[in-house]
Amino acid sequence: MITFSRKQKPIAEINITPFTDVILVLLIIFMVTTPLILQSNIRVNLPSSTTGKPMEGARQISIMATNEGMVYLDNKLISRKALKSEVAKLHQVNPGLEVILFSDKMVRFKDIVGLLDILNELGIKNLNIATKTE
């Protein structure tokens, strides 16, 4: 006859396979959606260039000027006065700051010169104007 003991050992194992499956699915979802989130919703019709090259390197900020006269600093709407103070703070922290100017091709030249004047006043040396290559 078989006798059973009243004391059973507790199960000390945890099955992590379902947990791993959930984590991997979340990782894939984030990998797919992150580039979509990081894309700007601000539409700027860039001028064309045959010699344009992509930038590489240090800390970069982007300034966008739209056809409606709006100015954006890193995809956030900002006034020209606030733009000057924000870029000055960033330039103080990082003297090698690179600025990329995205401007709609229909923006008045006067507005572009105003932005360039602000950047020149702050001593920004690394300035690039974004274009689309043909």
NORRA-V784314 format. One record per pair of residues at least 4 apart in sequence whose C-alpha atoms are under 7 Angstrom apart, sorted by sequence separation. I is the first residue (numbers start at 1). J is the second residue. D is the distance in whole Angstrom. If there is no record, write none. Layout:
I:J:D + I:J:D
This chain:
16:20:6 + 17:21:6 + 18:22:6 + 19:23:6 + 20:24:6 + 21:25:6 + 22:26:6 + 23:27:6 + 24:28:6 + 25:29:6 + 26:30:6 + 27:31:6 + 28:32:6 + 29:33:6 + 30:34:6 + 33:37:6 + 34:38:6 + 35:39:6 + 65:69:7 + 66:70:5 + 72:76:5 + 73:77:7 + 78:82:6 + 79:83:6 + 80:84:6 + 81:85:7 + 82:86:6 + 83:87:6 + 84:88:6 + 85:89:6 + 86:90:6 + 87:91:6 + 88:92:6 + 89:93:6 + 90:94:6 + 91:95:5 + 103:107:7 + 107:111:7 + 108:112:7 + 109:113:6 + 110:114:6 + 111:115:6 + 112:116:6 + 113:117:6 + 114:118:6 + 115:119:6 + 116:120:6 + 117:121:6 + 118:122:6 + 119:123:6 + 120:124:6 + 65:70:6 + 66:71:7 + 72:77:4 + 73:78:6 + 78:83:6 + 119:124:5 + 65:71:5 + 71:77:6 + 72:78:5 + 91:97:6 + 64:71:6 + 65:72:7 + 71:78:6 + 63:71:7 + 64:72:5 + 71:79:7 + 63:72:6 + 64:73:7 + 63:73:5 + 62:73:6 + 63:74:6 + 62:74:5 + 61:74:6 + 44:66:6 + 99:126:6 + 100:127:6 + 101:128:6 + 102:129:6 + 98:126:5 + 99:127:5 + 100:128:5 + 101:129:5 + 102:130:5 + 97:126:7 + 98:127:6 + 99:128:6 + 100:129:6 + 101:130:6 + 100:130:6 + 84:118:6 + 88:122:6 + 40:75:6 + 60:97:6 + 61:98:6 + 62:99:6 + 63:100:6 + 64:101:6 + 65:102:6 + 66:103:6 + 67:104:6 + 59:97:6 + 60:98:5 + 61:99:5 + 62:100:5 + 63:101:5 + 64:102:5 + 65:103:5 + 66:104:5 + 58:97:7 + 59:98:6 + 60:99:6 + 61:100:6 + 62:101:6 + 63:102:6 + 64:103:6 + 65:104:6 + 67:106:6 + 67:107:5 + 66:107:7 + 46:103:6 + 46:104:5 + 47:105:5 + 44:103:6 + 45:104:5 + 46:105:6 + 44:104:5 + 45:105:6 + 52:131:7 + 52:133:6 + 49:131:6 + 48:131:5 + 49:132:6 + 50:133:6 + 47:131:5 + 48:132:5 + 49:133:5 + 50:134:6 + 46:131:5 + 47:132:6 + 48:133:6 + 49:134:6 + 46:132:6 + 48:134:6
